[in-house]
Amino acid sequence: MQMLYPKLRSADILVLATPVYIPLLGEMQNFINRLCPLIEPILEKRDGRTRARLHEDVKIRKIVLVSASGWWEKGNFGTVLRIAEELAEDSSVEFAGAILRPHAFLMDENKEKAEIIIDALKQAGFQLVKEGRMTDEVLETISQPLISEEELRRRFNDSYRKVKSGQKPN
Ligand SMILES: Cc1cc2nc3c(=O)[nH]c(=O)nc-3n(C[C@H](O)[C@H](O)[C@H](O)COP(=O)(O)O)c2cc1C
């Protein structure tokens, strides 16, 4: 982490990238905790909440979330998204958006859509760096469904039932 602090201090944008693990990967929570030294502990009250600011020598002006999940709907990102937004609010930095890819593992079997999604990801990166924000259109393209909700649930459940009954999963 000591090696990371100088890089974090000189970065313009902090990109938090994590899978959804009911709801947050432990390593990501540890990383967020270790961002504390970047925050100056002078507390202010804004909109009814206690907040602080980054130290003067920290250049970060925006925080962005990149996240992948296994289940179908974007609602699964709700808590992870809130944690990233909360970090931005606590440190008085703009939350500049979230790149969310639900049922990400299905990109492997849908190469055509995966290519469109990866192109949109690159576009989102360019937009963020050049314009400081990502358009809804590009973010929607990245999050687009790859299968129906019912079909995904059926697949998960069939796989599990097979394992439970001693057969090989799909
Ligand atoms: C322990 C664990 C918990 C998970 N919890 C969720 C969850 O709550 N919601 C969800 O949509 N996906 C969940 N997933 C699926 C992962 O978010 C998804 O497979 C993601 O693509 C994994 O990324 P990784 O391969 O980089 O770990 C979970 C996976 C694991 C292993």
The ligand as a Gaussian input file, in Angstrom:
#p B3LYP/6-31G(d) Opt

LIG

0 1
 C      -18.652000     -15.228000      -2.732000
 C      -19.398000     -14.688000      -3.916000
 C      -20.484000     -13.871000      -3.710000
 C      -21.205000     -13.351000      -4.787000
 N      -22.288000     -12.562000      -4.547000
 C      -22.997000     -12.073000      -5.582000
 C      -24.153000     -11.276000      -5.345000
 O      -24.540000     -11.005000      -4.215000
 N      -24.826000     -10.796000      -6.420000
 C      -24.426000     -11.061000      -7.709000
 O      -25.072000     -10.578000      -8.645000
 N      -23.319000     -11.812000      -7.962000
 C      -22.600000     -12.333000      -6.929000
 N      -21.494000     -13.102000      -7.172000
 C      -21.062000     -13.315000      -8.565000
 C      -19.881000     -12.427000      -8.951000
 O      -20.149000     -11.058000      -8.705000
 C      -19.586000     -12.561000     -10.454000
 O      -19.383000     -13.924000     -10.762000
 C      -18.387000     -11.766000     -10.866000
 O      -18.319000     -11.753000     -12.268000
 C      -17.144000     -12.406000     -10.260000
 O      -15.992000     -11.714000     -10.641000
 P      -14.558000     -12.394000     -10.366000
 O      -14.522000     -13.607000     -11.261000
 O      -13.605000     -11.316000     -10.803000
 O      -14.473000     -12.767000      -8.929000
 C      -20.789000     -13.647000      -6.111000
 C      -19.669000     -14.491000      -6.312000
 C      -18.992000     -15.002000      -5.238000
 C      -17.798000     -15.921000      -5.493000

